[in-house]
Amino acid sequence: MEEKKYQASFLPWVGIENKFQIGPIKFTPLNKAFEKIEDSSIKEHLAKFFESYVDHQGKPVETILLCSYLNMDFHYLTEEEYNELMNAVNILVFCTIAPAIKRAVCADNRSMGPPSTEIFQLITQNFQPGINHIAVQAGSSISGGWEIGEITFSKPWATGGSFGTPDKELIQGFCKVFDAKFSNDVRERVFRSLEWFRMSHVENYEVSMLSKIVMMATAFEILLQVPNTPNKKQWIAEEIEKRISNSYFLKETRKDPKGNNHTYSRVAWWSWDFYKIRNSIVHGDYVKPECIQYCSPNIKWLTHLIVADLVFWECAKRELFNHRCIGDNVYSCAKEWDKAYPKEPQGTSIEPLARLFLGFDDVHKSLGWIKENEV
């Protein structure tokens, strides 16, 4: 009788010490996973196999995080289940990197670098307990004929900074997006935009800053549902203005190439400039290095890509907030506020409370987008 075959998916380098769940995907540190695996042959095989994952000194790592679809039975994932796994990893990436960038900017400390996408490398390995043969897949290429112990898998060097910890509240919000009652269209749009966010945060030298800008612009297009309009940068600027700007934001007036005046807030003008850079890149124009820098009155080390991370972070959080996935404290506080001030229009307190509780005001102030002392 043929021995049963299994499949293990894992993140070798993350090193989160506590188990958690995103949608149907459970993430379990290896030591805690071994406490639950009842089949001794599976446990012994995996223990031997995972010794092949080593740090920069060649020592087996203790950072492996097992990923399981609901039950830890190591079954072969269907295409749908694997897509859910990828969505969960993309959420973990976003909920770690984006808040870390926000903390660094608000502290005006560029040394507080976030981790990169490389540290969230997802690997899926088929195995048969007791059979030491392994094959390694890299993209569409498969290298076989190896045995456990003959080769090692080293931790990537381009793992970025170490100041990233997952935002648990934000993860809980994304968990609600997996619910069957949640809008399919919104779910697809949110999850697909997070994939582009992940791809734009690799740190190896194979992906240029210009390519990352195009990827982040694509993430915005998906999240905001940008239509196929002749002047996308103006549409995006007006959409960002509508979603983020308020009466406290500083305004600027500029002329377009036709001599028409446009007045927008600083966040809207940032999106206009960002998409203008994106257009220059995809059309093959020369982009001066200084064009990548963002001129902020408060912080001197910002790039357009860093600002894009912060604006995308706010847009994504607002999407979750508008669908009641996060911000229960905002809605409950607004309800009490409305009771205390019945003469005020109902619901007028929600937006300022959201900016406060969800952390948007801190970012706007740090970037110099709002009037002094208006928060």
C-alpha positions, -999 to 999 in steps of 0.1 A, spaced: 0 0 0 13 34 -10 23 56 19 2 88 24 18 120 12 16 153 30 22 190 24 36 217 48 34 254 43 55 277 64 73 310 69 109 302 78 121 336 90 93 355 107 99 345 143 65 354 158 64 336 192 26 334 196 1 315 175 -26 336 157 -51 332 129 -60 353 98 -92 342 82 -91 304 78 -53 303 81 -37 294 114 -1 305 121 17 284 147 54 286 159 71 254 152 77 245 189 40 249 197 30 230 165 51 200 176 31 199 208 0 193 188 12 169 161 2 134 172 17 114 144 53 108 155 65 99 120 53 134 107 69 151 137 102 133 133 103 140 96 96 177 99 121 181 128 148 167 105 137 187 75 135 221 92 171 217 104 180 226 68 167 262 73 197 281 88 207 316 98 237 336 84 260 315 106 246 282 93 228 274 125 192 260 123 167 289 128 141 290 156 118 314 136 97 289 116 60 296 115 38 268 103 7 277 82 -24 255 82 -58 258 66 -80 253 97 -68 219 110 -31 211 111 -34 179 91 -9 188 64 -33 180 36 -26 191 0 -41 226 -4 -66 232 -31 -61 262 -54 -88 281 -34 -72 272 -1 -37 282 -13 -52 316 -25 -66 321 10 -31 313 24 -16 339 1 -42 365 11 -34 358 48 3 362 43 -3 395 23 -24 408 53 4 398 77 29 417 55 8 448 54 -2 448 91 35 446 100 52 469 75 27 497 72 24 504 110 62 502 113 66 529 87 39 550 104 59 548 137 91 557 121 77 588 103 58 600 134 90 597 154 110 613 126 135 584 130 146 568 97 166 542 116 133 526 127 132 506 95 104 481 89 111 445 78 110 437 41 88 413 22 117 388 21 113 380 58 77 368 50 89 342 24 62 315 20 74 280 13 52 249 5 69 215 7 55 181 -2 68 153 19 63 116 28 74 106 63 105 85 63 114 94 27 144 118 27 142 128 -9 133 164 -15 128 186 -45 133 224 -45 110 246 -65 122 281 -75 96 298 -96 87 275 -125 119 254 -121 122 223 -99 155 208 -88 153 173 -76 176 144 -66 185 159 -32 182 144 3 175 161 36 208 172 51 226 176 18 215 212 12 206 241 34 183 271 29 199 303 43 180 333 57 179 361 31 202 391 38 176 416 25 151 412 54 150 450 62 147 464 96 136 448 129 111 473 141 80 455 128 54 438 149 19 429 135 -9 453 143 -33 429 161 -63 451 158 -58 456 121 -54 419 116 -87 413 134 -103 438 111 -90 419 80 -103 387 95 -138 400 90 -132 405 53 -130 367 49 -166 364 62 -190 350 36 -214 379 42 -187 404 33 -190 420 -2 -172 398 -27 -162 428 -49 -147 447 -20 -129 416 -7 -113 409 -41 -103 446 -44 -87 448 -10 -69 415 -12 -55 421 -47 -43 455 -37 -24 440 -7 -6 417 -30 8 446 -49 17 462 -16 37 431 -7 55 430 -40 65 467 -37 84 461 -5 111 437 -15 146 449 -5 169 430 -29 185 448 -57 165 431 -84 137 455 -81 143 492 -86 127 521 -67 110 531 -99 94 496 -103 82 498 -67 65 531 -74 46 515 -103 36 486 -80 23 509 -53 4 530 -79 -12 498 -91 -22 490 -55 -39 524 -53 -57 519 -86 -72 486 -74 -81 497 -39 -97 530 -52 -113 514 -82 -98 539 -106 -119 541 -138 -104 541 -173 -104 578 -176 -81 600 -197 -68 620 -167 -62 594 -139 -40 616 -118 -67 642 -114 -93 615 -107 -71 599 -80 -63 634 -65 -100 641 -62 -107 607 -48 -79 610 -22 -92 645 -14 -127 631 -8 -115 602 14 -88 618 35 -88 656 34 -108 678 59 -111 714 68 -79 714 88 -58 705 57 -36 731 41 -47 740 5 -26 748 -26 -36 762 -60 -18 752 -91 -22 756 -129 -25 727 -152 -8 726 -186 -39 743 -201 -38 772 -176 -67 760 -155 -65 765 -117 -70 736 -94 -72 739 -56 -66 708 -35 -52 698 -1 -16 688 2 -25 651 3 -43 654 -29 -14 672 -46 9 645 -33 -12 618 -51 -12 640 -82 26 642 -82 30 605 -73 9 594 -103 27 619 -125 59 601 -116 43 568 -122 33 579 -157 68 591 -165 82 557 -154 58 535 -175 62 557 -205 100 553 -204 108 589 -195 140 598 -176 131 603 -139 157 623 -120 167 608 -86 156 640 -68 121 635 -82 117 605 -59 122 626 -28 92 641 -11 96 677 1 81 678 35 84 709 58 89 687 88 108 655 78 138 657 54 143 620 46 110 611 31 105 596 -4 73 595 -24 72 557 -18 72 562 20 44 587 17 25 562 -6 28 536 22 12 560 47 -16 571 24 -23 535 13 -24 525 50 -50 552 57 -71 543 27 -71 506 36 -80 513 72 -108 536 61 -121 508 38 -122 485 68 -137 512 90 -164 521 66 -174 484 65 -175 482 103 -145 458 104 -125 481 128 -132 511 149 -160 498 172 -146 522 198 -151 551 174 -187 543 167 -195 537 204 -178 570 214 -196 589 186 -229 575 199 -222 588 234 -211 621 219 -244 625 200 -263 618 232 -243 645 251 -248 671 223 -282 664 208 -283 697 190 -254 688 168 -261 669 135 -261 632 141 -229 615 130 -207 646 128 -184 633 155 -175 601 136 -149 615 113 -128 635 138 -130 606 163 -119 582 135 -89 604 127 -79 604 164 -86 568 173 -72 553 141 -40 574 141 -45 594 110 -40 628 127 -5 619 138 5 611 102 -11 643 88 7 664 114 41 647 108 38 652 70 30 689 75 -4 686 58 -26 702 84 -27 737 99 -5 742 130 -22 732 163 -54 721 145 -54 684 156 
